[in-house]
Amino acid sequence: LAQASTQRSTAKQRPGAHRPSARGGMACENSERSVTLGSHRDEHNASDLSNDPESAVESAAETPKERPRSPWYCSLPWLVRGDLDGFTAVFSNNLATMLAGAQMLQSILPDELVYGKIVPGVGVSLAFGCAWYTVMALVKAHRTGRTDLCALPFGLNTPGVFAFNTGIIMAVYYAEGGAQNPDAPHVAWQVGVVANFVQGAIEMLLAPVGPYISSAVPMVALLGSLASVGLAWLFANTVEAEAAWPAVTFAPFFLIAAALLGGVKVPGLPSTLLPVVLGAALAWTTGRATASDLREAAELVGWHPGVPDFGPFQHFDKVVDYLGITIPVALTVAIGTIQVRQMAENVGDNYNLRWSMFGDGFGTVIASLFGSPWGMTVFIGHSAFKAMGAKIGYNILCAAGFLIVCSSGLAAMILAIFPSEVLNPIILFVGLCVCIDALEITPSRHWAGLLVALVPGFCNWACEAAASLAAHICEQGFTNGGSAVTGADVKCAVDPHSEAAWALGPELLGLKAMGEGYLLVSIFWGTLLVYAVDRHFRVAMVWSLIAAFCSSFGLIHAPKVFLPWKGPGSDTALHWEFAGGYAVCAILFAFLWMGQMWGLFEAGQDATQASKMMDQSSSEESEDQGRSHMSGNVS
């Protein structure tokens, strides 16, 4: 009650509780007046589906007794000075992710798919998402009379882009025969698109139960799975490419780190602009970027609007094999939306959680229907954009900017002027900061769970890197009696991307299996270790049984899903060994639980609640150090 009283008294003093004004930006004139506090509160509570008591108190508190009534679409200024700063940050972040993902796929997919299907699909879905969250902000401003609201930022799910590229699209490409099969690129793209549709549908289905997900899974496990993508694929894999261009890439990366972590900025310039310009200048000076690349990219310039394409859905059955990637990505996106919404609430913008999650899922479904295999999501940075003074204009500018860039072929031109190696330092920093965020909100007693959750991602990255190297060696041909044997008909005795290749070294089978479905494996291992540390053995037993069940039909530790009684059709599969291992863990935790009931072991405290208590304390300390501002600049 004391907290609620404080919130009410604070809300009365907020600028957002006063009448809206059109000054300072483009807005509509106010028309008719006012409703009473009671009737307005009933209307607002009926529309708020979050069922969060503290949020309800705050929302009711910030409702004015009398406020001007204007059309809902004029309840906020459409463009203010702060929107330009927010637009620069959001646009550059999404552009870097899209171009890096596009160049990764160009090694296996033709340009007509990358720039004729995937990129235009990104433009359509990003425009939809920006419009969705803009409308949410306008409607909330109309209902509450506040003019200090900042719309949630929206864009590509960076970890998900790389997870889908490597775990689904590339995996299908090599499974279909790779360069030896001319249909392999199209099949790989189509399966990725359908998997993205399934991901979006899962996110939409999770929207009604969103508030309960974080209570069932320790936050360290969910963040650890994201951090595994950030450290292995966003950072380590990108460093592998960046190290080939050290004179071009090293300086921009450290400049970004100095700007976003050390506060070294040029007044009036976005933090990421100067490093990108520096990298481009170095690339053109050293000959890494050439005029011929620019001429080739110019050939792709043209009108390529995103259009619905239902052709990929003929491969719906093949998506089942990759649910081990699709489900964890969808789950982590849902949790990420919960976190971003909570961050927005911390600075006074209490948006409806379920509609936010639904918007993410719907945006991803639209992306798939227009040919994109990459999921969409809100992302961190709302507090920084609000501090810049942004409202809704930065989302509107991003929607328009991406529609133009993605539909005109200019994305290829931008990539020729700013090679992906120039933009990759931004990806490096994003991957690093995903891990920093996970570490900062993880209590020290759960650090072991976070570190363990990082391992499956590195196993997957190591296996893919090794298989790619072996494939390149095979493509060079072989020697027979000192004579080179090359040609299209020359093949490796064992496909480097097959399970048979890993069976040649039995000690490597475990490495391969730990990397299969690595996002879900990270969640399981992180969760089990957290509950074991907190002596919550009964819950750990249940999670062990769930892991054993998932192992039995290949959702984890196997390259594809199968019926348990039929198996994967491979003599080298370890699914029963993993199922047995988790079952033994379940028996162990059952005995420890019984020991607790008999008084042999000290009772443990709920791991999730312990994490929340320590996370709250950590958040309060980090707020004093300006952590929220740094996280926003990272985005």
PAVEXZA-688441 format. One record per residue (C-alpha): residue number from 1; residue in three letters; x, y, z. Coordinates in steps of 0.001 Angstrom, whole numbers, plus 500000, padded with zeros to 6 digits. Last residue first. Example, Ala and Ser with C-alpha at 12.3 -4.5 7.8 and 13.67 -1.06 7.14 Angstrom:
<margus>
    nr   rest       c1       c2       c3
     2    SER   513670   498940   507140
     1    ALA   512300   495500   507800
</margus>
This chain:
<margus>
    nr   rest       c1       c2       c3
   635    SER   520763   498619   470803
   634    VAL   524063   499171   472574
   633    ASN   523081   502788   473246
   632    GLY   520034   501554   475133
   631    SER   522104   499190   477223
   630    MET   524466   502033   478159
   629    HIS   521628   504298   479269
   628    SER   520123   501526   481385
   627    ARG   523468   500910   483039
   626    GLY   523806   504438   484334
   625    GLN   525879   503556   487381
   624    ASP   523068   504252   489845
   623    GLU   520811   502118   487679
   622    SER   523329   499316   488037
   621    GLU   522885   499217   491782
   620    GLU   519101   499073   491569
   619    SER   519277   496426   488861
   618    SER   521573   494238   490938
   617    SER   519181   494396   493886
   616    GLN   516272   493512   491627
   615    ASP   518282   490677   490055
   614    MET   519079   489337   493521
   613    MET   515408   489187   494457
   612    LYS   514379   487852   491053
   611    SER   517061   485171   491089
   610    ALA   515995   484014   494534
   609    GLN   512411   483918   493306
   608    THR   513370   481731   490378
   607    ALA   515574   479442   492397
   606    ASP   512938   478781   495066
   605    GLN   514783   478246   498286
   604    GLY   516473   475051   499352
   603    ALA   515862   472815   502341
   602    GLU   518979   471661   504144
   601    PHE   519821   468049   503597
   600    LEU   519306   464954   505776
   599    GLY   516006   466237   507156
   598    TRP   513887   463347   505929
   597    MET   512116   465624   503417
   596    GLN   515471   466899   502212
   595    GLY   516762   463350   501768
   594    MET   513662   462594   499720
   593    TRP   514574   465470   497433
   592    LEU   518137   464192   497166
   591    PHE   516828   460751   496215
   590    ALA   514558   462272   493550
   589    PHE   517441   464426   492280
   588    LEU   519521   461291   491704
   587    ILE   516633   459496   489978
   586    ALA   516117   462492   487662
   585    CYS   519844   462568   486932
   584    VAL   519677   458877   485985
   583    ALA   516816   459742   483616
   582    TYR   518909   462545   482103
   581    GLY   521689   460087   481322
   580    GLY   519261   457502   479978
   579    ALA   517747   459990   477568
   578    PHE   521259   460996   476525
   577    GLU   522269   457390   475904
   576    TRP   518981   456754   474113
   575    HIS   519596   459691   471767
   574    LEU   523195   458772   470993
   573    ALA   522845   458214   467266
   572    THR   525776   456450   465559
   571    ASP   523764   453569   464105
   570    SER   521552   456002   462213
   569    GLY   517881   455676   461288
   568    PRO   516779   458396   463667
   567    GLY   514881   456032   465957
   566    LYS   511751   454051   465122
   565    TRP   510405   453544   468657
   564    PRO   511198   457141   469639
   563    LEU   509531   458673   466562
   562    PHE   511906   461152   464937
   561    VAL   513093   464773   465171
   560    LYS   516293   465701   463350
   559    PRO   519973   466479   463954
   558    ALA   519984   464868   467422
   557    HIS   521037   466028   470902
   556    ILE   517713   467812   471499
   555    LEU   514269   467406   469917
   554    GLY   515487   463957   468870
   553    PHE   512648   461677   469986
   552    SER   514085   460291   473236
   551    SER   516125   463405   473973
   550    CYS   512995   465494   474571
   549    PHE   511713   462898   477059
   548    ALA   515022   462786   478907
   547    ALA   515059   466595   479090
   546    ILE   511511   466594   480499
   545    LEU   512523   463960   483065
   544    SER   515510   466052   484098
   543    TRP   513268   469126   484419
   542    VAL   510968   467217   486798
   541    MET   513910   466066   488918
   540    ALA   515300   469611   489035
   539    VAL   511905   470789   490336
   538    ARG   512071   468266   493200
   537    PHE   515731   469030   493845
   536    HIS   515435   472726   494652
   535    ARG   518817   472707   496326
   534    ASP   519569   476231   495026
   533    VAL   522708   474966   493307
   532    ALA   520770   472018   491855
   531    TYR   518001   474310   490643
   530    VAL   520526   476547   488893
   529    LEU   522400   473570   487412
   528    LEU   519265   471984   486020
   527    THR   518029   475254   484513
   526    GLY   521322   476078   482823
   525    TRP   521570   472580   481407
   524    PHE   518017   472535   480110
   523    ILE   518096   476060   478670
   522    SER   521434   475484   476973
   521    VAL   520152   472212   475484
   520    LEU   517168   474129   474098
   519    LEU   519428   476615   472351
   518    TYR   521858   473872   471311
   517    GLY   519371   471812   469338
   516    GLU   522330   469729   468180
   515    GLY   525543   471138   469644
   514    MET   525793   468615   472472
   513    ALA   525353   465809   469932
   512    LYS   528280   466963   467779
   511    LEU   530631   467244   470747
   510    GLY   529442   463864   472048
   509    LEU   530203   462234   468718
   508    LEU   533690   463740   468746
   507    GLU   535234   461032   470937
   506    PRO   533946   458498   468450
   505    GLY   536154   459974   465720
   504    LEU   535037   458463   462426
   503    ALA   531487   458658   463794
   502    TRP   531629   462404   463223
   501    ALA   531783   461920   459455
   500    ALA   528947   459395   459571
   499    GLU   526687   462022   461112
   498    SER   526785   463950   457848
   497    HIS   528157   467448   457184
   496    PRO   531606   466271   456096
   495    ASP   530008   463807   453623
   494    VAL   532190   460697   453750
   493    ALA   534250   459321   450829
   492    CYS   534503   462901   449689
   491    LYS   533275   463549   446179
   490    VAL   534823   463913   442726
   489    ASP   532147   463973   440032
   488    ALA   532387   467742   439497
   487    GLY   536068   467573   438816
   486    THR   539377   466959   440499
   485    VAL   541959   464184   440826
   484    ALA   545503   465521   441094
   483    SER   548244   463109   440153
   482    GLY   550803   462061   442791
   481    GLY   549693   458457   442787
   480    ASN   546095   459551   443232
   479    THR   545582   463022   444608
   478    PHE   542360   464569   445826
   477    GLY   539934   467341   444930
   476    GLN   539755   470965   446034
   475    GLU   536058   470583   446925
   474    CYS   536990   468022   449567
   473    ILE   539131   470556   451414
   472    HIS   536275   473081   451345
   471    ALA   533930   470462   452803
   470    ALA   536406   469637   455577
   469    LEU   536656   473322   456522
   468    SER   532862   473661   456578
   467    ALA   532540   470556   458744
   466    ALA   535067   471932   461233
   465    ALA   533364   475334   461420
   464    GLU   529919   473725   461801
   463    CYS   531182   471447   464568
   462    ALA   532897   474290   466430
   461    TRP   529816   476519   466212
   460    ASN   527512   473793   467533
   459    CYS   529838   472981   470417
   458    PHE   530222   476706   471143
   457    GLY   526447   477050   471415
   456    PRO   526266   474004   473685
   455    VAL   528868   475550   476068
   454    LEU   527292   478918   476910
   453    ALA   524618   477429   479196
   452    VAL   527373   476004   481410
   451    LEU   528727   479515   481980
   450    LEU   525290   480867   482939
   449    GLY   524596   477993   485312
   448    ALA   527983   478482   486997
   447    TRP   527200   482168   487377
   446    HIS   524131   481250   489412
   445    ARG   525574   482027   492864
   444    SER   526822   485352   491502
   443    PRO   523326   486558   490693
   442    THR   522660   486925   486941
   441    ILE   521454   490402   485940
   440    GLU   524878   491699   484966
   439    LEU   526073   488473   483367
   438    ALA   523141   488201   480960
   437    ASP   523483   491869   479998
   436    ILE   527208   491442   479406
   435    CYS   526603   488327   477294
   434    VAL   524143   490136   475037
   433    CYS   526680   492974   475129
   432    LEU   529374   490911   473454
   431    GLY   527079   489731   470690
   430    VAL   525898   493297   470051
   429    PHE   529508   494500   469998
   428    LEU   530550   491952   467444
   427    ILE   527478   492715   465347
   426    ILE   528420   496415   465363
   425    PRO   531976   495446   464445
   424    ASN   530409   493519   461538
   423    LEU   529431   496647   459609
   422    VAL   532864   497113   458025
   421    GLU   533288   493364   457464
   420    SER   529845   493457   455860
   419    PRO   531218   495750   453181
   418    PHE   530052   499394   453383
   417    ILE   529911   500689   449817
   416    ALA   529116   497274   448335
   415    LEU   526730   496423   451197
   414    ILE   524948   499737   450693
   413    MET   524535   498944   447009
   412    ALA   523144   495487   447797
   411    ALA   520633   497021   450223
   410    LEU   519701   499572   447560
   409    GLY   517782   496877   445709
   408    SER   514690   499081   445631
   407    SER   512290   497164   447869
   406    CYS   514597   496678   450864
   405    VAL   515983   500221   451000
   404    ILE   512644   501967   450413
   403    LEU   510597   499794   452770
   402    PHE   513415   500005   455286
   401    GLY   513415   503793   455357
   400    ALA   509628   504127   455560
   399    ALA   509326   501763   458523
   398    CYS   512389   503222   460213
   397    LEU   511012   506780   459818
   396    ILE   507677   505762   461363
   395    ASN   509454   504049   464252
   394    TYR   511592   507137   464870
   393    GLY   508493   509329   464751
   392    ILE   506747   507583   467629
   391    LYS   508262   509302   470677
   390    ALA   511992   510030   470832
   389    GLY   513276   512491   473448
   388    MET   516806   511092   473627
   387    ALA   515965   509770   477104
   386    LYS   513060   507897   475527
   385    PHE   515451   506345   473037
   384    ALA   517769   505364   475894
   383    SER   514954   503770   477905
   382    HIS   513667   501863   474865
   381    GLY   517055   500347   474088
   380    ILE   516417   496650   474281
   379    PHE   514677   494839   471456
   378    VAL   511221   494292   470014
   377    THR   511083   491286   467757
   376    MET   511214   489970   464199
   375    GLY   512158   486532   462925
   374    TRP   514240   485807   459847
   373    PRO   513281   483301   457129
   372    SER   511878   486070   454876
   371    GLY   509656   485224   451898
   370    PHE   506633   487528   452245
   369    LEU   504551   485000   454203
   368    SER   507545   484399   456464
   367    ALA   507917   488085   457345
   366    ILE   504174   488330   458000
   365    VAL   504438   485441   460476
   364    THR   507353   487197   462206
   363    GLY   505340   490420   462550
   362    PHE   502421   488430   463971
   361    GLY   504676   486843   466567
   360    ASP   506190   490129   467677
   359    GLY   502790   491845   467719
   358    PHE   501314   489034   469828
   357    MET   504087   489459   472372
   356    SER   503403   493196   472605
   355    TRP   499650   492597   472782
   354    ARG   500211   490220   475685
   353    LEU   502479   492597   477551
   352    ASN   500309   495728   477413
   351    TYR   502567   498748   477568
   350    ASN   503628   500432   480811
   349    ASP   505803   503324   479712
   348    GLY   507067   504819   483005
   347    VAL   510827   504293   482835
   346    ASN   510691   500905   484568
   345    GLU   507691   500003   482431
   344    ALA   509870   500174   479329
   343    MET   512395   497821   480919
   342    GLN   509540   495440   481771
   341    ARG   508368   495518   478162
   340    VAL   511888   494734   477042
   339    GLN   512110   491778   479442
   338    ILE   508768   490282   478444
   337    THR   509673   490720   474779
   336    GLY   512949   488911   475406
   335    ILE   511041   486066   477033
   334    ALA   508923   485648   473916
   333    VAL   512002   485884   471704
   332    THR   513704   483244   473850
   331    LEU   510745   480904   473450
   330    ALA   510536   481379   469687
   329    VAL   514266   480733   469354
   328    PRO   513947   477663   471596
   327    ILE   511060   476271   469499
   326    THR   512645   476807   466064
   325    ILE   516084   475326   466790
   324    GLY   515054   471923   468178
   323    LEU   512020   472136   465906
   322    TYR   514415   471531   463021
   321    ASP   513400   468050   461891
   320    VAL   509727   469020   462036
   319    VAL   510400   471735   459464
   318    LYS   510698   469087   456752
   317    ASP   506953   468384   456769
   316    PHE   506097   471993   455856
   315    HIS   508032   471702   452618
   314    GLN   505101   472635   450348
   313    PHE   504844   475744   452474
   312    PRO   507661   477382   450530
   311    GLY   505338   478173   447595
   310    PHE   503074   480477   449592
   309    ASP   504719   483693   448427
   308    PRO   503280   487063   449415
   307    VAL   504906   490014   447619
   306    GLY   507740   492248   448795
   305    PRO   508555   494868   446228
   304    HIS   511688   494454   444102
   303    TRP   511915   497640   442005
   302    GLY   515440   497957   440744
   301    VAL   519047   498001   441858
   300    LEU   520559   494552   441448
   299    GLU   522833   495633   438597
   298    ALA   524219   498391   440830
   297    ALA   525621   495703   443116
   296    GLU   527861   494437   440324
   295    ARG   529071   497973   439639
   294    LEU   529820   498567   443326
   293    ASP   531787   495343   443570
   292    SER   533765   496441   440508
   291    ALA   534495   499782   442184
   290    THR   536364   498021   444924
   289    ALA   536137   497471   448674
   288    ARG   539060   495591   450222
   287    GLY   541418   497860   448298
   286    THR   543244   499193   451360
   285    THR   541865   502728   451000
   284    TRP   538343   501538   450197
   283    ALA   538214   499297   453271
   282    LEU   539880   501890   455502
   281    ALA   537346   504551   454508
   280    ALA   534497   502102   455047
   279    GLY   535790   501195   458506
   278    LEU   536099   504846   459521
   277    VAL   532584   505589   458250
   276    VAL   531234   502622   460237
   275    PRO   533115   503664   463382
   274    LEU   531830   507279   463016
   273    LEU   528179   506302   462595
   272    THR   527824   503928   465541
   271    SER   527683   506533   468312
   270    PRO   525275   508814   466456
   269    LEU   526783   512258   465780
   268    GLY   525791   515575   467405
   267    PRO   528622   515631   469892
   266    VAL   531378   513147   469044
   265    LYS   531304   510386   471612
   264    VAL   533566   508646   474106
   263    GLY   531053   507326   476684
   262    GLY   533260   504412   477687
   261    LEU   530917   501549   476919
   260    LEU   529136   502807   473821
   259    ALA   531788   505113   472394
   258    ALA   534923   503285   473539
   257    ALA   533479   499945   472443
   256    ILE   532473   501399   469068
   255    LEU   535999   502772   468635
   254    PHE   537423   499386   469619
   253    PHE   535399   497739   466869
   252    PRO   536207   500411   464295
   251    ALA   539982   499989   464931
   250    PHE   539976   496195   464523
   249    THR   538054   495954   461261
   248    VAL   540055   497458   458413
   247    ALA   543677   496641   459222
   246    PRO   542553   493307   460685
   245    TRP   540716   492103   457550
   244    ALA   541046   488293   457848
   243    ALA   540500   488646   461602
   242    GLU   537034   490033   460873
   241    ALA   535841   486717   459448
   240    GLU   536803   484636   462498
   239    VAL   535796   487531   464732
   238    THR   532275   487123   463345
   237    ASN   532141   483454   464357
   236    ALA   533455   484251   467835
   235    PHE   531161   487252   468424
   234    LEU   527722   486743   466904
   233    TRP   527911   482964   466618
   232    ALA   529633   481759   469781
   231    LEU   529295   484657   472225
   230    GLY   525895   485987   471238
   229    VAL   524353   482617   470422
   228    SER   525463   481226   473786
   227    ALA   524330   484497   475398
   226    LEU   520810   483862   474138
   225    SER   520820   480414   475739
   224    GLY   522285   481891   478912
   223    LEU   519549   484520   479026
   222    LEU   516936   481784   479133
   221    ALA   518841   479733   481694
   220    VAL   519663   482774   483852
   219    MET   515986   483759   483833
   218    PRO   515066   480551   485604
   217    VAL   512205   478863   483726
   216    ALA   508680   478480   485148
   215    SER   508230   482032   486468
   214    SER   509496   483528   483205
   213    ILE   506821   481695   481277
   212    TYR   503891   482835   483440
   211    PRO   503566   486407   482156
   210    GLY   503590   485161   478543
   209    VAL   500670   482754   478920
   208    PRO   498277   484549   476548
   207    ALA   501134   485541   474189
   206    LEU   502609   482043   473900
   205    LEU   500312   481150   471009
   204    MET   501482   484230   469115
   203    GLU   505126   483301   469721
   202    ILE   504465   479754   468527
   201    ALA   502855   481071   465331
   200    GLY   505860   483306   464701
   199    GLN   508277   480395   465084
   198    VAL   506149   478191   462839
   197    PHE   506248   480878   460148
   196    ASN   510027   481168   460575
   195    ALA   510333   477412   460131
   194    VAL   508325   477763   456923
   193    VAL   510707   480417   455618
   192    GLY   513791   478404   456582
   191    VAL   512377   475327   454845
   190    GLN   511811   477391   451694
   189    TRP   515306   478878   451734
   188    ALA   516937   475451   452105
   187    VAL   514738   473982   449359
   186    HIS   515643   476835   447026
   185    PRO   519361   476498   447670
   184    ALA   519327   472663   447346
   183    ASP   517590   472567   443967
   182    PRO   520845   472724   441982
   181    ASN   522155   469664   443879
   180    GLN   525945   469141   443864
   179    ALA   526505   472548   445491
   178    GLY   524840   471356   448669
   177    GLY   523439   467832   448622
   176    GLU   520055   468310   450287
   175    ALA   521558   467865   453768
   174    TYR   524076   470594   452928
   173    TYR   521354   473116   452127
   172    VAL   519130   471918   454971
   171    ALA   521885   472600   457537
   170    MET   522694   475950   455932
   169    ILE   519079   477098   456211
   168    ILE   518326   475530   459607
   167    GLY   521038   475790   462270
   166    THR   523377   478237   460533
   165    ASN   521032   480830   459057
   164    PHE   518286   480200   461625
   163    ALA   520614   480730   464608
   162    PHE   522257   483718   462899
   161    VAL   518955   485499   462359
   160    GLY   517669   484426   465789
   159    PRO   520570   486109   467581
   158    THR   519786   489381   465735
   157    ASN   515977   489338   466095
   156    LEU   515244   491896   463412
   155    GLY   513439   495100   464285
   154    PHE   511203   496963   466691
   153    PRO   511590   499798   469198
   152    LEU   508744   500321   471713
   151    ALA   506968   503650   471306
   150    CYS   507983   506490   473623
   149    LEU   505304   508074   475839
   148    ASP   505736   511602   477228
   147    THR   502447   512959   475887
   146    ARG   500103   511366   478410
   145    GLY   496327   511743   478150
   144    THR   495788   508217   479445
   143    ARG   493507   506752   476807
   142    HIS   494848   508734   473845
   141    ALA   498458   508168   474913
   140    LYS   497784   504450   475159
   139    VAL   496218   504419   471708
   138    LEU   499113   506371   470203
   137    ALA   501750   504141   471816
   136    MET   500058   500941   470648
   135    VAL   499627   502457   467173
   134    THR   503367   503115   466973
   133    TYR   504030   499579   468189
   132    TRP   502031   498095   465326
   131    ALA   503336   500563   462707
   130    CYS   506931   499639   463542
   129    GLY   505989   495973   463332
   128    PHE   504309   496348   459946
   127    ALA   507217   498294   458474
   126    LEU   509631   495658   459781
   125    SER   507544   492894   458213
   124    VAL   507431   494572   454801
   123    GLY   511126   495468   454727
   122    VAL   512231   492035   455928
   121    GLY   510205   490425   453142
   120    PRO   511969   492677   450622
   119    VAL   515339   491375   451963
   118    ILE   514374   487690   451822
   117    LYS   512684   487522   448428
   116    GLY   514447   489397   445610
   115    TYR   517633   490386   447415
   114    VAL   518507   487006   448956
   113    LEU   516464   484799   446639
   112    GLU   517396   486503   443383
   111    ASP   520968   486808   444661
   110    PRO   521443   483034   444690
   109    LEU   521740   481159   448010
   108    ILE   524789   479285   449374
   107    SER   527551   481873   449933
   106    GLN   524979   484660   449662
   105    LEU   523492   483419   452937
   104    MET   526232   484952   455105
   103    GLN   526058   488145   453045
   102    ALA   522358   488472   453760
   101    GLY   522785   487894   457496
   100    ALA   525458   490589   457694
    99    LEU   523306   492940   455604
    98    MET   520215   492401   457757
    97    THR   522039   492724   461077
    96    ALA   523880   495889   460028
    95    LEU   520668   497428   458670
    94    ASN   518771   496623   461855
    93    ASN   521364   498332   464044
    92    SER   521782   501277   461673
    91    PHE   518021   501903   461522
    90    VAL   517520   501665   465289
    89    ALA   520360   504065   466175
    88    THR   519715   506611   463422
    87    PHE   515953   506555   464027
    86    GLY   516387   507219   467745
    85    ASP   518502   510289   467043
    84    LEU   515996   511592   464490
    83    ASP   513088   510863   466822
    82    GLY   514647   513098   469484
    81    ARG   513970   516178   467367
    80    VAL   510230   515528   467238
    79    LEU   507979   513838   464690
    78    TRP   504463   512457   464922
    77    PRO   503562   514362   468064
    76    LEU   501320   512162   470237
    75    SER   497506   511944   470639
    74    CYS   496896   512705   466972
    73    TYR   496142   509136   465857
    72    TRP   493741   508732   468764
    71    PRO   491635   511657   467583
    70    SER   491601   514294   470321
    69    ARG   490126   514422   473806
    68    PRO   491679   516884   476221
    67    ARG   492194   515637   479755
    66    GLU   490405   515749   483064
    65    LYS   490926   513527   486045
    64    PRO   494253   512361   484670
    63    THR   495198   508688   484443
    62    GLU   498764   508199   485738
    61    ALA   497568   506558   488921
    60    ALA   495380   504046   487137
    59    SER   498314   502894   485048
    58    GLU   500596   502763   488089
    57    VAL   498128   500734   490135
    56    ALA   497431   498416   487215
    55    SER   501144   497936   486669
    54    GLU   501573   496952   490302
    53    PRO   498694   494486   490060
    52    ASP   499918   492917   486779
    51    ASN   496976   491378   484966
    50    SER   498667   492219   481616
    49    LEU   495440   492310   479644
    48    ASP   494822   496061   479891
    47    SER   491666   496919   477937
    46    ALA   489245   496557   480809
    45    ASN   491632   498426   483070
    44    HIS   491692   501410   480702
    43    GLU   487920   501656   480343
    42    ASP   487378   501348   484083
    41    ARG   490043   503993   484717
    40    HIS   488400   506351   482257
    39    SER   485018   506002   483924
    38    GLY   486455   506716   487352
    37    LEU   488787   509557   486412
    36    THR   486129   511538   484625
    35    VAL   486154   512204   480919
    34    SER   487475   515127   479015
    33    ARG   487192   517514   476218
    32    GLU   486597   517707   472504
    31    SER   489218   518658   469956
    30    ASN   492949   518837   470290
    29    GLU   494939   520031   467290
    28    CYS   497005   517437   465533
    27    ALA   500719   516917   465974
    26    MET   504090   517638   464383
    25    GLY   506562   518514   467120
    24    GLY   507677   520837   469872
    23    ARG   504265   522268   470709
    22    ALA   501226   520105   470107
    21    SER   500449   519939   473779
    20    PRO   498951   517114   475753
    19    ARG   497278   517960   479045
    18    HIS   499026   516941   482185
    17    ALA   499692   513455   483543
    16    GLY   502613   512907   481193
    15    PRO   504556   515696   482875
    14    ARG   504609   513542   485965
    13    GLN   503673   515094   489317
    12    LYS   500499   513131   489754
    11    ALA   502391   509962   488931
    10    THR   504711   510444   491885
     9    SER   501846   510751   494351
     8    ARG   500188   507687   492901
     7    GLN   503416   505672   492871
     6    THR   504121   506578   496476
     5    SER   500642   505472   497499
     4    ALA   501096   502194   495652
     3    GLN   504411   501622   497424
     2    ALA   502841   502340   500801
     1    LEU   500000   500000   500000
</margus>
